[in-house]
Amino acid sequence: MEDISITKISSKGQVVIPQEMRKHLQEGDKLVVFKNGGQIILKKMEDFSKNIEEDLEFAKRTEEAYKRIEAGEFIKVNSENLEEEMMKW
């Protein structure tokens, strides 16, 4: 999984992108913001059209996975058989 950070929205609707997430951004970069189900996704404008289908599929699969986890539909694995279980997917 890629890096994960937590931020919050201000009373003015502003969101700070955590420093560790800004390493590939520069002042003046344009970002596209879109909603996909329960997700808000930020994407650099220059990469937007190239990867939109891939990003939407990832967002959809991630949301479906969270729903399955919340419903208790998951299996626990240990590090010894993780790769074996992943290959079944």
C-alpha positions as CSV (number, residue, x, y, z in Angstrom):
1,M,0.0,0.0,0.0
2,E,1.1,3.5,-0.6
3,D,1.9,6.0,2.1
4,I,-1.0,7.0,4.4
5,S,-1.3,10.2,6.4
6,I,-4.1,11.9,8.4
7,T,-5.2,15.5,8.1
8,K,-8.4,17.4,8.9
9,I,-10.6,20.0,7.3
10,S,-10.7,23.5,8.7
11,S,-13.8,25.5,9.4
12,K,-13.1,27.3,6.1
13,G,-13.0,24.0,4.2
14,Q,-9.2,24.0,3.8
15,V,-7.2,20.9,4.0
16,V,-3.5,20.7,4.6
17,I,-1.6,18.0,2.6
18,P,0.8,16.5,5.1
19,Q,4.5,17.3,4.4
20,E,5.4,13.7,3.6
21,M,2.7,13.6,0.9
22,R,3.9,16.9,-0.7
23,K,7.3,15.6,-1.7
24,H,6.1,15.1,-5.3
25,L,4.2,18.4,-5.4
26,Q,5.5,21.8,-6.2
27,E,4.0,25.3,-5.6
28,G,1.6,26.1,-8.4
29,D,0.8,22.4,-9.2
30,K,-2.9,22.1,-10.0
31,L,-4.8,19.3,-8.3
32,V,-8.1,17.7,-9.4
33,V,-10.5,16.8,-6.6
34,F,-13.3,14.3,-7.2
35,K,-15.6,12.2,-5.2
36,N,-16.0,8.5,-5.9
37,G,-18.5,6.9,-3.5
38,G,-17.3,7.6,0.0
39,Q,-13.8,8.7,-1.2
40,I,-12.4,12.2,-1.9
41,I,-9.5,11.8,-4.3
42,L,-6.8,14.4,-5.1
43,K,-4.9,13.9,-8.4
44,K,-2.2,16.0,-10.0
45,M,-3.8,17.6,-13.1
46,E,-0.9,16.5,-15.4
47,D,-1.6,12.8,-14.4
48,F,-5.3,13.0,-14.3
49,S,-6.3,11.8,-17.8
50,K,-3.6,9.2,-18.0
51,N,-4.6,7.2,-14.9
52,I,-8.3,8.1,-14.3
53,E,-9.6,4.6,-15.1
54,E,-7.0,2.9,-12.9
55,D,-7.6,5.3,-10.1
56,L,-11.3,4.8,-10.2
57,E,-10.9,1.1,-10.2
58,F,-8.5,1.3,-7.2
59,A,-11.0,3.5,-5.3
60,K,-13.9,1.2,-6.1
61,R,-12.0,-1.9,-4.9
62,T,-10.7,-0.2,-1.8
63,E,-14.2,0.9,-0.8
64,E,-15.6,-2.6,-1.5
65,A,-12.8,-4.0,0.7
66,Y,-13.6,-1.7,3.6
67,K,-17.3,-2.7,3.4
68,R,-16.3,-6.4,3.6
69,I,-14.1,-5.7,6.6
70,E,-16.9,-3.8,8.3
71,A,-19.2,-6.7,7.7
72,G,-16.7,-9.1,9.2
73,E,-16.0,-10.8,5.8
74,F,-12.3,-11.2,6.1
75,I,-9.7,-13.9,7.0
76,K,-6.8,-13.5,9.3
77,V,-3.4,-14.6,8.1
78,N,0.0,-14.5,9.5
79,S,3.2,-13.5,7.8
80,E,4.1,-17.1,7.0
81,N,1.1,-17.7,4.7
82,L,0.4,-14.1,3.6
83,E,1.9,-14.5,0.2
84,E,0.1,-17.8,-0.4
85,E,-3.2,-16.2,0.5
86,M,-2.5,-13.2,-1.7
87,M,-1.8,-15.4,-4.7
88,K,-5.4,-16.8,-4.4
89,W,-6.8,-13.3,-5.1
